[in-house]
């Protein structure tokens, strides 16, 4: 099977994007994996620090590896939003396919330092692992929001600049960059987030020369996705929408069948709801 890096380069060449979906349980893992298998496209399963703590780091690696083997399909595992070098090392040593070192909330010097250290450690252990850096703060929580998160600004002067991005990439040696281009973590009530700055995405991609990753994809419009991917976004992250699909389906299942106590029966509807959402997003990202 090709490496994740090869799939990312291939996606860029085709002007499509690989979907990245966060999970917190086995239902999520199966939903994402089966959706990708059904559509015959690669996919990335992401787990944040909190999700890794809940599932277990080694256990998550084992779960995804076993599903990937059973389905015989390119399903990759990413250590999403990792805030310390120790947690980076933990994911690298566990055999994750990629890791994000998120120093976006740090000052420029600290972000550069920890990102560079993460790259050096990861590559010393596995030359094929992808390391992603983050430049520009877009919030941290994947949840329903009443307003744009505190400390996040989407005006053009507050976005990641092409010059800063190019310098950051050169100094750190990262494989991919997650910039602030009008995107926010979480999803505003009503399900519609601010528009992405497509022009800035194109400028950053041209200046850095590496694939870009769009975080906080929940709530963005189909039109924005299509244009962003055309301009250099190679991976799109979805989490909040998946959590909402799970919650809503679970709530309905419990209401419709209040006497059911078998978890495997209760969880079938939430799994299928998540799978449908993933399939819909993958069709959009892959022009299917």
N, C-alpha and C positions, 0 to 999 in steps of 0.2 A: 504493500500500500504506500502511496505517496505520503510525504511529510505534510504537516500543516502548512509550512512555508510554501511548499509547491502548490498546494490548493489555493492559498491566498494569492500568489502570483498569477495563477490560472484565472482566478475570479476577476482580478483587475484587468487582465487582458480581454476577458469576455464582457467587461463592463457590468458585472453582477457582483453580489456580495454574499458572504457566508453569514448565515444567521447564527447568533450567539444567544442562548436562552439559559437563564439561571434556574436551578432546581433546589428543592429542599427535601425531597423524598423520592422513593422509588417510582411513584406514579409520574412524577415529573421527568425522571430519567427515561422511562418507557415512552411517555408522550412525545418527547423531543426526538428520541431515536427512531420510533416508528414513523413519525411524520417525515423525517429525512429519508428513511428507507423507501417509503411509499413514493416519494418524489424523485428518488435517485439523485440526491444532492448531498454534499458534505455538510456537517453541522458541528457546532461547538457547544458543549455543555459547560456552563459556568457555575462556579460556587464561590461566593464571597467568604470573607473570614467567618462571619456568623453562620453561614450555611455550612461551611466546612466543620465548624465546631459542633454543629447539630448532627451532621451525617457521619463525621469522622473523616479525617484526611485520607488515611490508607484505605478505609472502607469505600469512600467515593471513587478512588482510583480503581479499586477492585470491581465495583459495580459497573462502572463505565467500560472497563476493559472486557468484562464478561459479556455485556450487551453487544459491544462492538464485534467480539468474536462470534457470538451467536448469529447476529444479523449479517455478518461479513460486509460491513459498511463503514465508511470513514466517519467516525464519531470521535471528536477530540475533546480533551478536558482542559479547561482553563482555570487557573487560580485568580479569580476576579478580585479587584480592588484589595490589594495587599499593602499594608501600611508600614511594615517594618522589615528589616533585613532578615530577622529570624524567621518570620512567617514565609518570606520568599524561599529561604533555604529549606524549610519544611516541605513546601510544595514541590520544589525542584527535586529534592531527595526522594519524594514519594513517586516521582515519575510523571508529573503533569506535563502536558504538551506545550503549555504556555503559561505565563504568569504576568500579571500587571502589578507593577510597583507604582502605587498612587501617592505621589508627593505633592499633589496639586494644592493642598492646603498649606504647605510649607513655603518658606521664602525661597526665592530663586536659587540661592546658593545651596541650601539644604536639599531641595528637590533634585538638583543636579548631582549632588554628592551621593545620595542614597540610590538614585537611579543608576548611576555609573557602577556603584558597588554591586547592585543587583545583577546587572549585565555580566560583570566580571565573574561573579560566583556561578550564575546559571550556565554560562558558556564553558566554564572550567569543568562542569559536571556533565553537560550534555550539549554538544555543539548544535543539535537540531532543535532545541527548545527555543521558542520565541519569547522575547521579552518586550513588553509594551510599557511605555512611559506615558505619563499624563501631564499635560500642560494647560492650565486654565481651570478654575474651580467651577464645577457645575452642580454642587450639592453632593450628598452621600447616601440618601435613603431612597429605596424603591417603594414608594407608597403613594397614596392619593393625597394631593396637596391642595390646601386652600389658596395658596399663593406661591409665587416663585420663591424658592428657598432663600433664607437669609444669607447674605454674602455672595449671592449669584447675580450677575448683571449680564443682560443680553444685548446691550447697546453695542454698536460696532467698535467703539474704542475700548471696550472691556473684553473683547474676544481675544483668543490667542492670535498673535501676529505672525505673519509668515517669517519675518526675520528672526524673532525669538525662537520659533519652532525649528528653523534651520540650525541655529546655534546649539539648541538643546540636543538635537539629533546627532550633530557632529561631535559634541562633547561627551555624550553618554554611550553612543553606539547601539542604541535601541533598534529593534527590528520593526516596530510599529509605534504609531503615536496616536493618542487620544486627545484631540484638541477641544477647546471650548469654542463652538461655532454657532451659538444660539440654542444649543441643546441643554436640557436640565434632567437631573435624576428625578425619578418619580413621575407622576402624571397629574396635571391640574384637573380639578373637578370639572366634569363636562367632557373630559377626554381629549381636549385640543390644546396642545402646547404651542409656544411661540414658533414662528417660522425659522427654519435654519438659514444661515447665511451661506448660500451656495457659492457666491463669489469668493468668500474667505476660504472655504474648503479647497477650491481650485488653486488659490494662491499658496496655501500651505503645502498641498501635495506637490506642486511644482518646485517649491523652495526646498523641501526636505528630501524628495526623491524616494520616500518609503511609503508603504501602504498606511492609510488612515483608518481609525476605528471610531465609529459613532456610538457613544454611550448615551443612555437615557432615551432610547428610541421609542419607548411607550408614549403614545400621544402625538407623535409626529404624523404629518399627512403623507398619503401615498405619493403625492406629487413631489414632496420634499425628499422622500426616500429615493425616488427614481433619479432626480437631479443630483442628489448628493453622491449616489453610487456612480453616476456618470462622471463626476468630477474627482473621484479618487477614494471614496469610502469603500473599503474592502470587507469590513466586518460590521454588522449592526447588532447592538445589544438590546434585548427585550427582557424585561423582568416584571415590572409592575402589572402590565396587561395580563401576563401569565398568572400572576397571583390573584388578580381579580377574577379571571376565568375559573380558577380553582375554587375560590371562595363562593362565587355565585352558584356554581354547579353543586357544590357540597351542601350549601344552604337549601337549595331546592330539593335535593335528594333526601335530606333529613326531614324536610317538611312533607314531602310526598310519601315517604315510607318511615313514619315515626317508630314503628315497631321493629325495624330491621336492626340487627346487632352485628352482623358479619361484616368486618371491615372490607374484605375483598369485594363484597357486593356494594357497599356504600361508596367505595372509592372508584368504582367503574365510571360513573358519570363525570366526576371531576377529571379523571384521566382523559376521557374522550373529549371533554371541553378544551383541555389544554392542547391535546393533539390537533384539534381542528384549528385553534388559533395559530399554532406553530406552522401548520401546513399553509394557512392563508398568508402568513408573513413570508415563508420560504418561497411561495409562488411569486410574490411581489418582488422579493430581493433577487430572484433568479430569472425573472421575465418569463414565467411559465404560464 
